[in-house]
Amino acid sequence: MRYHHGKVTTHHWLRWYRSLRLVQMCSSPASSNNGHRHHLEVTDHAERSKVMSSAEVVSVMKLSQTVTGFTLRVADQRLTFKAGQWLDLFIPGVEVVGGYSICSPPHQLVTDRTLQLAIKSSPHTPTLWMCTQCKVGDKLSIRVGGDYYYDPPGGVEHGRHLLFIAGGIGINPILSMVQHHVHLQTQQHDQTDTGRVQVLYSTKSRDELVFCDQLAELARSSASLMMSFYITREKSTANQERSDIKYHRINRDDLEQCLSRLQPSDNLTCYLCGPQQMVDMITTTLEQLGVKNSQINSEKWW
């Protein structure tokens, strides 16, 4: 395990947490986690910030039938994050710690001390509380962690192409990364060759393309950015409203078309996030098309 200045792993917390859970499970006939693996156990290997901050819920908004958006105002000025990282979320009165990727860009936290989450409903204890009980004014505690992020030193690398691929709610870290990239582009004096960027965003239904309009607006603001949206469990209609939405799973032909635009491929970095089966399939296909494994960064749901 590597240690870096200002970071700490969670072994000490996890030992306490496991002992607490053992006592709770012995006094309860069933786990309250509804079959989900605990976030702290799954991410035990990841590095975390030392900063634990309180955060007030300042906005709750229904983004789709299954996804709720939250804006949190962060109290501790020392808390920062990199695009793509997640939060440990501690809810008063809820024993299970939640883990949720941040979907807003780092500069938003710097500007107004807020960050945003988009949480898909499920029976997982902290998720159920967030999607059914959380309200404006509630106070939570948060801590940043994660080794999956986009944080190029010195700003956007000239000639560096980026391929972002998201499945379902896996769009959260990808959206943060894309917004961060566009923000870095605007800060650079020389924007003649900041590389090309392609985003592929796939969901089961049109309703779950919760950030479709926001991403399309980003593409209109950046000549180097292209978006493609995919819906896998609905069929197109004659009067479909958008020509940039495709009604199939991301396939080999889609990836080949992307790679033809992102040449030379030696200057390409890929970021994937979504269900494990999807991420594994896309990783295998990219490698078959000549992308090196070292160029592919991925985070899978658990």
Protein Blocks (a to p, Z undefined) as FASTA:
>chain_A
ZZdehiacfklmmmmmmmmmmmmmmmpcbdfklopacfklmmmmpccdfbdcddddfbdc
dfbfkbccdddddfblmbccdehiacddddehiabdcddddfbdfklmmmnopacddddd
dfbfklmmmmmmgcghiacddddedjbdcddehiaaehiacddddehjllmmmmmmmmmm
mmmmmmpmblmbgopaddddddfbfklmmmlmmmmmmmmmpmkbccddddfkbccdfklc
bfkbccddddfklmmmmmmmmccfklpccdddddfklmmmmmmmmmmnopafklpccddd
ZZ
